Amino acid sequence: MSPLTSRSPDLKRLQDEGFEVEVKAGHLLVHHVPYVAADRTVQFGVLVSELTLAGDVTTTPGTHTVHFSDGTPCDATGKPLSKLINATTSDVLAGVQTACMFSSKPVGTGVYADYYEKITAYVAIVSSPAHTLDPDATAQTYRVVPSETQDSVFRYADTATSRAGIGAVSQRLAAIKNVAIVGLGGTGAYILDLIAKTPVARIHLFDGDRFLQHNAFRAPGAPSEEELQGAPLKVDYYADLYGKMRTGIVPHPMFVDETTVEELRGMDFVFLALDKGAIKRPMVGRLEEYDMPFIDVGIGILVCDTSLTGLLRVTTSVPGQRNHVHERQRIPFADSDEDNAYASNIQIAELNALNASLAVVRFKKVYGFYVDLEHEHHSVYQLDGNVLTNEDTG
């Protein structure tokens, strides 16, 4: 019995009553469910349900639908159960190739109280014709499905992915082993917040600064006064914060420059979130030498009368598409704080978050998570006109 099954009364009841229950990749699987195939033979399939959790126990199911593997369930005469079958599918959910989706709302509330009610309702509908042809056919085999060790970086099940049905897409990100974030100021911290919620194996944090009071107003989350009084290193503060959710947060309490850039060797992807241009040149050169993909972000803010205006930049460099960085000078390699209000630590967390979001969307496009029609490698968001311009496409 898996820990989740033992802690959740509805799942434990299913297992105690002999159903072959398995929790895998944020889904609930029920094996050996009898059904009638089109040729009127009794076959066995797998019910696949999303799994809604509150911490480490189940709560009210997030949807009334389930998926089913193998063929199309029929009645005793071989006709499909058209009132039950909502759609045909070809999705792979928690390793199970599905063939159709069922939709049957409970009478009255339209919402299943728990997973015991949901699963037994669907098993009864699907299996009833099978019992007519074979009274011994049952889903209650009392066979225990071995609990598999979950290969996941998350400390609790990623039910958001299972609810959205995008497990196969997310696996493209799970194949990435090492992502580095250089600089944990405003934008870098928000990049971390977003990347931490993806299944990449390890996230390396590079920053030599301490997390101080002014940082709290530019960072995700809400540090306590006690945490600020301790003046922790940024990498340690964020490793502890996001370590509550997942494994693989690797702190590097150091600044990356021409003397330490070697530390980035071996990374699969690098985010550069630094507000100093001069130190970027050796880093960019070395990353290109290592043939690594990377994204550089930047914010420029100006005071215009009594309001602020400015630009947010995301520049992507990948093998085969690097000339724009130098030939078009997409990344500034000089320090120029003149007239840049951002350099004075002005608190514009929403722009940091937006800059980070644009960078992470581009990162996910690189790996095929999002559709990429333009293949832009340089984007600029203009604040005053709310305009996003894509350049260096191809």
C-alpha positions as MATLAB code, in Angstrom:
seq = 'MSPLTSRSPDLKRLQDEGFEVEVKAGHLLVHHVPYVAADRTVQFGVLVSELTLAGDVTTTPGTHTVHFSDGTPCDATGKPLSKLINATTSDVLAGVQTACMFSSKPVGTGVYADYYEKITAYVAIVSSPAHTLDPDATAQTYRVVPSETQDSVFRYADTATSRAGIGAVSQRLAAIKNVAIVGLGGTGAYILDLIAKTPVARIHLFDGDRFLQHNAFRAPGAPSEEELQGAPLKVDYYADLYGKMRTGIVPHPMFVDETTVEELRGMDFVFLALDKGAIKRPMVGRLEEYDMPFIDVGIGILVCDTSLTGLLRVTTSVPGQRNHVHERQRIPFADSDEDNAYASNIQIAELNALNASLAVVRFKKVYGFYVDLEHEHHSVYQLDGNVLTNEDTG';
ca = [
       0.000    0.000    0.000;
       1.440    3.350   -0.993;
       1.650    6.128    1.640;
      -0.969    8.181   -0.221;
      -3.359    5.230   -0.363;
      -2.984    4.522    3.343;
      -3.562    8.173    4.281;
      -6.628    8.701    2.077;
      -9.762    6.905    3.359;
     -11.404    6.719   -0.074;
      -8.354    5.143   -1.742;
      -7.817    2.788    1.195;
     -11.446    1.680    0.989;
     -11.057    0.911   -2.707;
      -7.975   -1.158   -2.010;
      -9.519   -2.870    1.022;
     -12.477   -3.921   -1.134;
     -10.171   -5.579   -3.644;
      -9.739   -3.008   -6.414;
      -6.305   -2.907   -8.049;
      -5.461    0.697   -7.164;
      -2.288    2.476   -8.213;
      -1.221    6.104   -7.785;
       1.183    7.185  -10.493;
       2.324   10.504  -11.990;
      -0.475   12.466  -10.353;
      -3.193   10.049  -11.529;
      -5.306    7.314   -9.966;
      -5.251    4.051  -11.929;
      -7.648    1.145  -11.377;
      -6.525   -1.987  -13.180;
      -8.413   -5.109  -14.321;
     -11.790   -3.480  -14.969;
     -13.931   -5.917  -17.014;
     -15.807   -4.676  -20.074;
     -17.468   -6.082  -23.184;
     -15.618   -5.586  -26.461;
     -17.317   -5.122  -29.847;
     -17.001   -8.873  -30.551;
     -18.916   -9.574  -27.281;
     -15.856  -11.008  -25.546;
     -15.040   -9.942  -21.993;
     -11.807   -7.948  -21.819;
     -10.070   -5.999  -19.071;
      -8.954   -2.367  -19.109;
      -7.650    0.412  -16.870;
      -9.602    3.383  -15.522;
      -7.470    6.539  -15.305;
      -8.622    9.472  -13.189;
      -7.056   12.803  -12.352;
      -6.072   13.011   -8.695;
      -6.895   16.093   -6.658;
      -4.920   16.357   -3.423;
      -4.837   18.602   -0.391;
      -1.297   18.156    0.847;
      -0.794   14.390    1.123;
      -4.424   13.217    1.110;
      -7.182   13.160   -1.482;
      -9.965   15.719   -1.561;
     -13.090   16.142   -3.695;
     -12.353   15.020   -7.281;
     -11.594   17.938   -9.550;
     -13.614   16.529  -12.459;
     -16.315   13.925  -12.961;
     -14.653   12.428  -16.069;
     -12.250    9.493  -16.358;
     -10.220    7.930  -19.158;
     -10.169    4.271  -20.173;
      -7.506    2.161  -21.825;
      -7.750   -0.490  -24.529;
     -10.932   -0.658  -26.607;
     -14.418    0.803  -26.550;
     -16.717   -0.660  -23.858;
     -19.982   -2.065  -25.204;
     -23.244   -3.467  -23.901;
     -23.956   -7.204  -23.891;
     -24.958   -7.073  -27.572;
     -21.716   -5.454  -28.684;
     -23.007   -1.903  -29.129;
     -20.821    0.915  -27.684;
     -21.955    2.508  -24.425;
     -22.664    5.768  -26.221;
     -24.283    7.468  -23.211;
     -21.083    6.911  -21.236;
     -18.395    7.566  -23.845;
     -17.753   11.287  -24.164;
     -14.904   11.158  -26.707;
     -12.234    8.955  -28.216;
      -8.699    9.722  -27.087;
      -5.126    8.759  -27.828;
      -3.459   10.336  -24.803;
      -0.839    8.589  -22.714;
      -1.641    9.295  -19.062;
       0.619    7.967  -16.306;
       2.060    5.498  -18.809;
      -1.363    4.210  -19.907;
      -2.462    4.529  -23.543;
      -6.076    5.677  -23.374;
      -8.772    4.976  -25.946;
     -11.759    6.953  -24.718;
     -13.037    9.344  -22.060;
     -16.134    8.677  -19.963;
     -18.527   11.292  -18.645;
     -21.195   10.372  -16.103;
     -22.242   12.883  -13.464;
     -23.786   11.624  -10.225;
     -27.491   12.292   -9.852;
     -28.357   15.352   -7.812;
     -25.130   17.196   -6.996;
     -23.290   16.422  -10.215;
     -20.110   16.125   -8.141;
     -18.553   12.959   -6.752;
     -17.982   13.183   -2.996;
     -14.689   11.262   -3.142;
     -12.721    8.832   -5.293;
     -14.427    5.787   -3.850;
     -17.795    7.041   -5.085;
     -16.338    8.078   -8.429;
     -14.457    4.873   -9.200;
     -17.146    2.450   -8.037;
     -19.734    4.319  -10.120;
     -17.697    3.980  -13.310;
     -16.701    0.377  -12.605;
     -20.374   -0.516  -12.144;
     -21.392    1.073  -15.448;
     -18.545   -0.417  -17.481;
     -18.596   -3.869  -15.859;
     -22.323   -4.525  -15.731;
     -22.548   -5.846  -19.327;
     -19.476   -7.997  -18.687;
     -21.151   -9.584  -15.651;
     -24.083  -10.501  -17.888;
     -21.793  -12.510  -20.164;
     -19.418  -13.742  -17.475;
     -20.666  -13.614  -13.856;
     -17.114  -14.277  -12.612;
     -15.638  -11.202  -14.300;
     -14.741   -8.679  -11.597;
     -12.541   -5.695  -10.902;
     -12.233   -6.749   -7.251;
      -9.361   -9.204   -7.535;
      -7.711   -8.342   -4.194;
      -4.457   -8.318   -6.121;
      -2.166   -5.602   -4.754;
      -0.444   -3.412   -7.321;
       3.187   -2.851   -6.198;
       3.896    0.722   -5.194;
       6.469    2.201   -7.549;
       9.089    4.686   -6.459;
       8.050    7.908   -8.129;
      10.779    9.396  -10.275;
       9.870   12.996   -9.541;
      11.663   16.061   -8.254;
       8.545   17.200   -6.401;
       7.973   16.391   -2.758;
       4.260   15.919   -3.435;
       2.319   14.876   -6.512;
       2.112   17.322   -9.408;
      -1.659   17.168   -9.762;
      -1.757   20.378  -11.817;
      -0.159   18.528  -14.734;
      -2.486   15.540  -14.417;
      -5.570   17.770  -14.203;
      -4.487   19.543  -17.390;
      -3.659   16.286  -19.158;
      -0.257   17.496  -20.359;
       1.990   14.859  -18.791;
       3.591   13.864  -22.096;
       4.404   17.488  -22.907;
       5.901   18.076  -19.466;
       8.234   15.117  -19.925;
      10.158   17.187  -22.466;
      11.214   19.424  -19.592;
      11.893   16.482  -17.271;
      14.678   15.412  -19.645;
      16.620   18.606  -18.814;
      19.126   17.809  -16.088;
      20.824   21.087  -15.177;
      19.504   24.651  -15.467;
      21.537   27.567  -14.082;
      20.216   30.954  -12.990;
      22.992   33.523  -12.684;
      21.823   36.439  -10.559;
      18.948   36.314   -8.073;
      17.924   39.937   -8.076;
      14.347   40.742   -9.005;
      14.076   39.033  -12.395;
      16.324   36.082  -11.564;
      14.269   35.253   -8.480;
      11.062   35.193  -10.533;
      12.754   32.973  -13.126;
      13.517   30.589  -10.273;
       9.908   30.732   -9.068;
       8.690   29.620  -12.495;
      11.397   27.074  -13.292;
      10.993   25.478   -9.844;
       7.496   24.427  -10.881;
       8.796   22.486  -13.886;
      10.213   18.939  -13.647;
      13.789   19.874  -14.621;
      16.135   17.794  -12.495;
      18.436   20.403  -10.940;
      18.331   24.196  -10.710;
      21.698   25.781   -9.917;
      21.601   29.172   -8.212;
      24.579   31.528   -8.617;
      24.742   34.709   -6.545;
      27.147   35.996   -3.880;
      24.842   38.598   -2.329;
      22.776   38.404    0.822;
      18.996   38.633    0.935;
      18.305   42.015    2.554;
      15.221   44.052    3.359;
      15.075   45.939    0.051;
      15.247   42.631   -1.826;
      11.974   41.516   -0.242;
      10.045   44.112   -2.228;
      11.413   42.863   -5.526;
      11.212   39.132   -4.912;
       8.507   36.463   -5.081;
       7.012   35.371   -1.788;
       6.825   37.165    1.550;
       9.829   36.730    3.869;
       9.291   37.232    7.577;
      11.028   39.886    9.642;
      13.008   37.143   11.376;
      14.258   35.801    8.052;
      15.402   39.258    6.990;
      17.201   39.855   10.290;
      19.333   36.806    9.602;
      20.562   38.328    6.318;
      20.970   34.919    4.665;
      22.801   34.461    1.416;
      20.347   34.711   -1.447;
      21.166   31.247   -2.728;
      20.594   29.715    0.710;
      17.367   31.639    1.270;
      15.918   30.511   -2.063;
      17.242   26.950   -1.766;
      15.425   26.624    1.543;
      12.254   28.283    0.228;
      11.881   26.178   -2.919;
      13.351   23.101   -1.282;
      10.038   22.786    0.550;
       8.392   21.999   -2.772;
      11.030   20.066   -4.674;
      14.487   18.540   -4.697;
      17.388   19.571   -6.910;
      17.860   23.201   -5.827;
      21.646   23.623   -5.777;
      23.027   26.815   -4.164;
      26.340   28.297   -5.354;
      27.219   31.244   -3.057;
      29.448   33.018   -5.541;
      29.512   35.648   -8.256;
      30.099   34.434  -11.796;
      32.714   36.416  -13.730;
      35.652   35.714  -16.018;
      37.445   33.896  -13.181;
      34.558   31.624  -12.218;
      32.545   31.183  -15.423;
      33.975   27.656  -15.686;
      31.405   26.721  -13.027;
      28.727   26.904  -15.733;
      30.308   24.137  -17.787;
      28.013   21.126  -17.883;
      24.771   23.074  -17.655;
      22.040   22.261  -20.172;
      20.593   25.776  -20.105;
      21.608   29.075  -18.505;
      19.602   32.175  -17.578;
      21.664   35.342  -17.215;
      19.825   37.820  -14.970;
      22.489   40.414  -14.231;
      22.165   44.195  -14.199;
      25.841   44.773  -15.022;
      26.723   44.516  -18.698;
      30.514   44.422  -18.495;
      30.692   41.075  -16.703;
      28.430   39.459  -19.296;
      30.955   39.543  -22.127;
      33.241   36.776  -20.798;
      30.237   34.728  -19.743;
      28.543   34.964  -23.131;
      31.791   34.111  -24.902;
      32.371   31.067  -22.732;
      28.784   29.836  -23.024;
      29.085   30.065  -26.798;
      32.385   28.194  -26.588;
      30.651   25.494  -24.522;
      27.879   25.418  -27.163;
      25.260   26.005  -24.475;
      21.829   27.545  -25.019;
      21.146   30.564  -22.830;
      18.802   33.499  -22.314;
      19.849   36.965  -21.192;
      17.263   39.313  -19.682;
      17.334   43.043  -19.045;
      15.211   45.965  -17.879;
      15.682   49.636  -18.661;
      13.497   52.156  -16.834;
      13.318   55.919  -17.397;
      11.537   58.683  -15.539;
       9.180   60.483  -17.916;
       7.731   63.567  -16.271;
       6.183   62.101  -13.124;
       5.732   58.544  -14.432;
       7.965   55.654  -15.451;
       8.486   54.144  -18.870;
      10.904   51.576  -20.154;
      11.753   48.369  -21.988;
      11.993   44.700  -21.030;
      14.345   42.553  -23.096;
      14.702   38.802  -23.607;
      17.577   37.651  -25.822;
      17.966   33.956  -26.644;
      21.147   32.353  -27.947;
      21.179   28.713  -29.039;
      23.524   26.627  -31.191;
      23.025   27.671  -34.788;
      21.504   31.055  -33.905;
      24.071   33.291  -32.210;
      25.165   35.982  -34.659;
      22.470   38.416  -33.547;
      24.031   38.673  -30.079;
      27.180   40.349  -31.416;
      26.391   41.630  -34.894;
      23.239   43.418  -33.753;
      24.500   44.049  -30.236;
      21.426   42.527  -28.655;
      23.125   42.096  -25.278;
      24.702   45.219  -23.744;
      28.308   44.578  -22.698;
      28.897   47.939  -21.040;
      27.746   49.368  -17.718;
      25.605   52.436  -18.139;
      23.408   53.350  -15.206;
      22.881   56.902  -16.448;
      19.185   57.770  -16.535;
      18.259   54.173  -15.696;
      15.924   54.324  -12.713;
      16.136   50.527  -12.378;
      19.700   50.859  -11.105;
      18.460   52.738   -8.040;
      16.608   49.657   -6.786;
      13.208   51.097   -7.621;
      10.532   48.589   -6.633;
       8.860   47.292   -9.794;
       8.258   43.646   -8.963;
       5.562   43.302  -11.626;
       8.087   44.191  -14.349;
      10.609   41.745  -12.918;
       7.907   39.081  -12.956;
       6.908   39.939  -16.528;
      10.518   39.894  -17.727;
      10.976   36.496  -16.072;
       7.732   35.162  -17.528;
       8.721   36.164  -21.063;
      12.094   34.459  -20.570;
      10.609   31.224  -19.248;
       8.017   31.109  -22.032;
      10.890   31.411  -24.516;
      12.808   28.684  -22.653;
       9.800   26.376  -22.903;
       9.483   27.131  -26.611;
      13.091   26.057  -27.121;
      12.211   22.639  -25.706;
       8.905   22.238  -27.531;
       6.576   22.773  -24.590;
       4.883   25.674  -26.364;
       4.213   26.017  -30.082;
       6.844   28.298  -31.627;
       5.755   29.867  -34.908;
       8.238   32.752  -35.165;
      11.313   31.288  -33.428;
      12.142   34.751  -32.146;
      15.552   35.130  -30.484;
      15.167   38.714  -29.359;
      12.017   40.233  -27.847;
      11.418   43.701  -26.446;
       8.380   44.744  -24.453;
       7.638   48.480  -24.592;
       5.920   49.571  -21.410;
       4.258   52.808  -22.497;
       2.631   51.330  -25.596;
       2.094   47.793  -24.260;
       3.886   46.463  -27.355;
       5.875   43.247  -27.644;
       8.243   43.151  -30.629;
       9.871   39.919  -31.852;
      13.085   40.054  -33.845;
      15.885   37.760  -35.039;
      13.449   35.084  -36.113;
      14.398   31.939  -37.918;
];
